[in-house]
């Protein structure tokens, strides 16, 4: 019996699946989002990257052999479903989120839906670059990360956007990058200003000026910024009444010039002779 080759059949199934493949909608591929600059698309790709695991221990290997029985088992890496409420974007949670799941308090009772919320506390963090104290809701993990990076500014500048994720953290990081890029620190003491700038200026090596201008913006904020720059490039908008008045005056001026060109030219001798005849003080010869 001849051996059957399954390659053409599998290839056909692959092409069939590819034919009916419908890509997921992306805000930067449809509508006005596709016109955004590459600098903002680069930031958005950083924001959509896979964040660091906070609520589970990721499995590095897909398979594991049991040392006693020698049976190979497949390992599962299923992170718990996370939920990011509005309060998450108003605080500094350090990547922690609300966990959605079920609790089973008793074997004879049905499982109950439950949300596990991280413990929050109001604390004050200090930004050395902005010379600003910020009061916000933080978690214990946030304080540990700040101590691990030896400062709040170092923590924000060394952490990618996918791990910060909250709007407050991204806005503060954006202001820090703008202040460092323009070298406009709010410190009144020049020596302190130079010291702080020299401490954090090496973080600008990973960013260029255009990337910093678009860093940390939401999609609707980026669209508004793009539209504002396009209108600014067109120049000031002239009201229609001024435009129509200018066109009307130009038309009147053109008509007057045409009339003057159409009239025959009068010689100068004729004009002087006419005035001489009308002069009453002229002596008759």
C-alpha positions in Angstrom: 0.0 0.0 0.0 1.4 3.3 -1.1 2.1 5.9 1.5 -0.4 8.8 1.4 1.0 12.3 1.5 -1.0 14.6 3.6 0.9 17.8 2.7 -1.4 19.0 -0.1 -4.5 18.4 2.0 -3.1 20.3 5.0 -1.9 23.1 2.7 -5.4 23.3 1.3 -6.9 23.5 4.8 -4.4 26.2 5.7 -5.4 28.3 2.7 -9.0 27.8 3.5 -8.5 29.1 7.0 -6.5 32.0 5.7 -9.2 32.8 3.2 -11.8 33.2 6.0 -9.5 34.9 8.4 -10.9 38.2 9.7 -8.3 40.4 11.5 -9.3 42.1 14.7 -10.1 45.8 14.4 -7.2 48.0 15.5 -7.7 51.7 16.3 -4.5 52.7 14.4 -5.4 50.8 11.2 -9.0 52.0 10.7 -10.4 55.5 10.4 -8.5 58.6 11.3 -6.1 56.6 13.5 -4.2 55.4 10.5 -3.0 59.0 9.8 -1.3 59.3 13.2 2.5 59.7 13.0 4.9 56.8 13.5 6.1 58.2 16.7 2.7 57.7 18.4 2.3 54.3 16.8 5.6 53.3 18.3 4.4 54.4 21.8 1.1 52.5 21.3 2.9 49.3 20.4 4.9 49.7 23.6 1.6 50.1 25.5 0.1 46.9 24.0 3.1 44.7 24.8 2.7 41.8 27.2 3.1 43.2 30.7 5.1 41.7 33.5 3.3 39.0 35.5 2.0 40.4 38.8 -0.7 38.0 40.0 0.7 34.7 38.8 4.0 32.9 38.3 4.6 32.4 34.6 5.5 28.9 33.4 8.8 29.0 31.3 8.6 25.4 30.0 5.6 23.9 28.1 6.3 20.3 29.2 7.6 18.7 32.4 8.6 15.1 33.1 7.5 13.6 36.4 10.7 12.4 38.2 9.0 9.4 39.8 6.8 8.0 37.0 8.7 9.5 34.0 5.4 10.6 32.5 5.6 13.9 30.5 2.9 16.3 31.4 1.9 19.5 29.6 2.0 22.6 31.7 -0.6 25.4 31.5 0.2 29.1 31.7 -3.2 30.6 32.2 -3.1 34.1 33.8 -6.1 35.1 35.8 -8.6 37.5 34.1 -7.9 41.1 35.1 -10.1 44.1 35.3 -8.9 47.7 35.3 -11.5 50.1 36.8 -11.5 53.9 36.5 -9.8 54.2 39.8 -6.8 52.3 38.4 -6.1 55.2 36.0 -6.3 57.8 38.8 -3.8 56.0 41.0 -0.4 54.3 41.0 -1.0 50.6 41.4 2.3 49.3 40.2 0.8 47.0 37.6 -1.7 45.4 40.0 -5.3 45.1 39.0 -8.7 43.7 40.1 -8.9 39.9 39.6 -12.1 38.4 38.4 -12.9 34.8 39.5 -15.0 32.5 41.6 -14.8 31.4 45.2 -16.0 28.0 46.3 -16.4 28.3 50.1 -18.0 24.8 50.5 -18.1 21.7 48.4 -21.9 21.3 48.7 -22.5 25.0 47.7 -22.3 26.5 44.2 -19.3 28.7 43.5 -19.8 32.4 43.9 -18.4 35.2 41.6 -15.9 37.3 43.3 -13.5 40.2 42.7 -10.1 40.4 44.5 -9.2 44.1 44.9 -5.6 45.1 45.8 -5.2 46.9 49.1 -4.8 50.6 48.5 -3.5 53.4 50.7 -3.1 57.1 50.3 0.5 58.1 50.1 2.7 61.0 48.9 5.4 60.4 46.2 8.1 63.0 45.2 9.3 63.7 41.7 12.8 65.2 41.8 12.7 66.3 38.2 9.4 68.1 38.5 10.1 69.2 42.1 6.5 68.1 42.9 4.8 66.1 45.7 2.0 64.0 44.4 -0.8 62.5 46.6 -2.3 59.4 45.1 -3.7 56.0 45.9 -0.8 53.4 45.8 -0.3 49.8 46.6 2.4 48.1 48.6 4.0 46.9 45.3 4.3 50.5 44.1 6.3 51.5 47.1 8.5 48.4 46.8 9.2 49.3 43.1 10.0 52.9 44.0 12.5 51.7 46.6 13.9 49.1 44.2 14.7 51.8 41.6 16.0 54.2 44.2 13.4 56.9 43.5 10.1 57.7 41.9 11.5 59.3 38.7 13.9 56.3 38.1 11.0 53.9 38.5 8.9 55.8 35.9 11.8 56.2 33.4 13.0 52.6 33.7 9.5 51.0 33.4 7.9 50.5 30.0 4.4 51.8 29.3 2.8 48.3 29.3 3.8 47.9 33.0 2.8 51.4 34.1 -0.5 51.3 32.1 -2.3 53.9 34.3 -3.1 57.3 32.9 -1.7 59.1 35.9 1.7 57.3 35.7 2.0 57.9 31.9 1.1 61.6 32.3 3.8 62.1 35.0 6.3 60.3 32.9 5.4 62.4 29.9 6.0 65.6 31.9 9.3 64.4 33.2 10.5 63.5 29.6 9.3 66.9 28.3 11.1 68.8 31.1 14.3 66.8 30.5 14.2 67.2 26.7 13.7 71.0 26.9 16.0 71.3 29.9 13.3 73.4 31.7 13.4 72.1 35.2 11.3 74.1 37.8 14.1 74.3 40.4 14.9 77.9 41.5 18.5 77.0 42.4 20.7 76.8 39.3 23.1 74.3 40.9 20.3 72.0 42.0 18.8 72.3 38.5 22.1 71.3 36.8 22.6 68.4 39.3 19.1 67.0 38.7 19.5 67.3 34.9 22.9 65.6 34.9 21.4 62.8 37.0 18.5 62.0 34.6 19.7 63.1 31.2 21.0 59.7 30.2 17.4 58.5 29.9 17.0 60.7 26.9 19.2 58.4 24.8 16.3 56.0 24.2 13.9 58.8 23.2 14.0 61.5 20.4 12.1 64.8 20.5 9.3 63.7 18.3 8.7 60.5 20.3 8.5 62.5 23.5 6.0 64.9 22.0 3.6 62.0 21.4 4.4 59.9 24.4 1.7 59.1 27.0 -1.3 60.4 25.0 -4.6 58.7 24.5 -5.8 58.0 21.0 -8.4 60.9 21.1 -5.7 63.2 22.5 -3.3 62.2 19.8 -6.0 62.8 17.1 -6.7 66.3 18.5 -3.0 67.1 18.6 -2.6 66.0 14.9 -5.6 68.1 13.8 -4.3 71.1 15.7 -0.9 70.8 14.0 -2.5 70.4 10.6 -4.6 73.6 11.1 -1.6 75.4 12.4 0.4 74.5 9.3 -2.3 75.9 7.1 -1.9 79.4 8.7 -4.5 81.7 10.2 -8.1 81.4 8.9 -9.3 84.6 7.2 -13.0 85.4 7.8 -15.1 85.2 4.6 -16.3 88.8 4.9 -12.7 90.0 4.7 -12.0 87.7 1.8 -15.1 88.8 -0.1 -14.3 92.5 0.5 -10.7 92.0 -0.7 -11.9 90.3 -3.9 -14.6 93.1 -4.5 -12.0 95.8 -4.1 -9.7 94.1 -6.5 -12.5 93.8 -9.1 -13.3 97.5 -8.7 -9.7 98.4 -9.2 -9.4 96.2 -12.3 -12.6 97.8 -13.8 -11.2 101.3 -13.1 -7.9 100.4 -14.8 -9.8 99.0 -17.8 -11.8 102.3 -18.2 -8.7 104.4 -18.0 -7.0 102.3 -20.7 -10.1 102.5 -22.9 -10.3 106.3 -22.8 -8.2 108.1 -25.5 -5.1 109.9 -24.3 -5.4 113.8 -24.4 -2.3 115.6 -25.6 -0.6 118.0 -23.2 -0.7 120.9 -25.7 -4.5 120.8 -25.9 -4.8 120.9 -22.1 -2.4 124.0 -21.8 -4.2 125.8 -24.6 -7.6 125.3 -22.9 -6.3 126.7 -19.6 -4.7 129.7 -21.4 -8.1 130.6 -23.0 -9.8 130.5 -19.6 -7.1 132.6 -17.9 -8.6 136.1 -17.3 -5.3 137.7 -16.5 -3.8 136.8 -19.8 -2.9 139.9 -22.0 -4.3 139.8 -25.4 -1.8 140.5 -28.2 
